[in-house]
Amino acid sequence: MGEKRGMQALEIWCRQVTAGYNGVKVTNMTSSWKNGLAFCALVHHFRPDLIDFASLSPENVYHNNQLAFTVAENILGIPALLDAEDMVNYVPDRLSIMTYLSQFYQVLAAPKTKGGSSLSIGLKRPAFEERGIGAPALGCNDAPDSPLPTAGATTPVKPARQQAAQRHIVGIQQSIG
């Protein structure tokens, strides 16, 4: 019962955070995430400096997902549990989406933890931050120093990370439920 409440709480949180974003309507935890706009909206809600949401198109499923997954992993420190190519070719699995989103919640919105903010947990310190310059807004991979791969490249699914995250999902869901 606690697991179900945690999953519902995560879904409600996702709806609230992505509400008002053009082309985003989270009605479920599978197909609502397929085109990648909801993932981009989630990142943009907390870090609008990282993604130029207005430049995204719902038709560009691969790019939207690759952008969100790359930013989440390289800048926010959230392991990429999903693959952009899979999002193009398949309806995403509910448990995989929930597992991945629970990590976004933990990094971006979980209540403060003993000794500091939840936002400091697991975040990588990007090179641009260490050099004292602002983060570039990402929306396309035409910049020569873009962190995005060129078209056709994929981020491999990391089974060990996914399995570890799935083992901990019940505890994470209980903390938000």
HELIX and SHEET records of a PDB file:
HELIX    1   1 GLY A    2  THR A   18  1                                  17    
HELIX    2   2 SER A   31  TRP A   33  5                                   3    
HELIX    3   3 LEU A   37  PHE A   46  1                                  10    
HELIX    4   4 PHE A   53  SER A   55  5                                   3    
HELIX    5   5 VAL A   61  ASN A   74  1                                  14    
HELIX    6   6 ALA A   84  ASN A   89  1                                   6    
HELIX    7   7 ARG A   94  LEU A  108  1                                  15    
HELIX    8   8 SER A  118  SER A  120  5                                   3    
HELIX    9   9 ALA A  127  GLU A  130  1                                   4    
HELIX   10  10 PRO A  159  ILE A  176  1                                  18    
END                                                                             
